[in-house]
Amino acid sequence: LRYNSTKALEEPTTLKNYVTRMKENQSSIYYMTGDSKKKLETSPFLEEAKRRDLEVLFMVDPIDEYVMQQVKDFEDKKFVCVTKDGLKFEETEEEKKRKEEDKASFEKLTKQMKDILGDKVEKVVLTERLATSPCILVTGEFGWSAHME
């Protein structure tokens, strides 16, 4: 299997090469699915991964979504979709502390947004996956991605 990625835009990379380029403390292989490489390159889902200099694989073939439902890891590295709920990046103690403080200070706002949106959304939470965009909609961790729906 060969995929383009945030670090292999022109020439597709193998999973083995991806793993060799992973950061020392990185335990997951990040990926996202979509219609085209061009759309994926500009997706807000990549903001925090880019800020952290993490490589994300671009899966643009429709069969990739089905494959990723069955293939859970490669060389003991778990596959993690950056467009689904449950995305967690490795954090320092300082980042964890800041995240908890932010969560507490925005708790009233997120509750009010959930009340306004009601059944249209499952939940409203602060996220660490964005760096500059104000908000993003994600799909459930175990369901189909928005691309497949």
C-alpha angles and dihedrals in degrees: 000000000000128000139176114240143178087276098036104047099149104030120039116241131218123238089245091057091046090055092050090055095048119119116259095252095038113117101174139063107227121212143160134199128219149133099279143001090242093058093045093050090062098040118129087223087077097056100096094035089055092046089053091044092240120155117237123196118227113221110189103159112098091229091060091076091056092045092052090054087063105030107071103172148003122212090349092306113124119228112237124188111218091208097059134080117267099046109154127177122203107268137199119232089255091054091048091051093048091048092053091048091050092047091053094046093049097041094103093049095048091048091050092048090051090050091052095045094042116171093358089085133032095219144341116226141157112257136207092204095084128071105173109001116092098224146349138197117230132188126234118281095244102033133080117290120250086255092061095042 
